[in-house]
Amino acid sequence: MTEKLSDTARKTTLAPLLENGWAMVEGRDAISKTYKFSDFPEAMGFMTRAAIWAEKWNHHPEWFNVYSRVEVTLTTHDVDGLSSLDVKLARKFDGLVG
Ligand SMILES: C[C@H](O)[C@H](O)[C@H]1CNC2=NC(N)=NC(=O)C2=N1
């Protein structure tokens, strides 16, 4: 059962992401990050690898791509806000580029 992130979890698990390029989305309980790549194939490579994890975990990003830029927004629609699944996916996405 997915639940909204508790205040404690926000301090312990969300805070490090917010120091690593993720930001709260204004007016929503969601986080976003813009990844920059060298070109379109690199951006698509990231999206393809990210999509495999999203599908595996049944947790899907909202995202927008233009050429080498990928803007990712994560939130959990089922709880209308952030959950541990968003933290898990954000960490995975950062790991794919790291
Ligand atoms: C029915 C299906 O399990 C749900 O719609 C899943 C799919 N992917 C999802 N992705 C995200 N980001 N939030 C959800 O609540 C969600 N729910």
The ligand as an SDF file (V2000), in Angstrom:
LIG
                    3D

 17 18  0  0  0  0  0  0  0  0999 V2000
   -3.1230    1.0560  -12.2060 C   0  0  0  0  0  0  0  0  0  0  0  0
   -1.6580    1.3460  -12.0300 C   0  0  0  0  0  0  0  0  0  0  0  0
   -1.0710    0.4520  -11.1400 O   0  0  0  0  0  0  0  0  0  0  0  0
   -1.4540    2.7340  -11.5010 C   0  0  0  0  0  0  0  0  0  0  0  0
   -2.1230    3.6510  -12.3240 O   0  0  0  0  0  0  0  0  0  0  0  0
   -0.0090    3.1110  -11.3090 C   0  0  0  0  0  0  0  0  0  0  0  0
    0.7770    3.2240  -12.5950 C   0  0  0  0  0  0  0  0  0  0  0  0
    1.8790    4.1880  -12.5280 N   0  0  0  0  0  0  0  0  0  0  0  0
    1.8670    5.1860  -11.6590 C   0  0  0  0  0  0  0  0  0  0  0  0
    2.7810    6.1420  -11.7180 N   0  0  0  0  0  0  0  0  0  0  0  0
    2.7640    7.1740  -10.8930 C   0  0  0  0  0  0  0  0  0  0  0  0
    3.7010    8.1190  -10.9910 N   0  0  0  0  0  0  0  0  0  0  0  0
    1.8190    7.2850   -9.9520 N   0  0  0  0  0  0  0  0  0  0  0  0
    0.8680    6.3750   -9.7970 C   0  0  0  0  0  0  0  0  0  0  0  0
    0.0040    6.5100   -8.9220 O   0  0  0  0  0  0  0  0  0  0  0  0
    0.8680    5.2610  -10.6650 C   0  0  0  0  0  0  0  0  0  0  0  0
   -0.0290    4.3160  -10.5560 N   0  0  0  0  0  0  0  0  0  0  0  0
  1  2  1  0
  2  3  1  0
  2  4  1  0
  4  5  1  0
  4  6  1  0
  6  7  1  0
  6 17  1  0
  7  8  1  0
  8  9  1  0
  9 10  2  0
  9 16  1  0
 10 11  1  0
 11 12  1  0
 11 13  2  0
 13 14  1  0
 14 15  2  0
 14 16  1  0
 16 17  2  0
M  END
$$$$
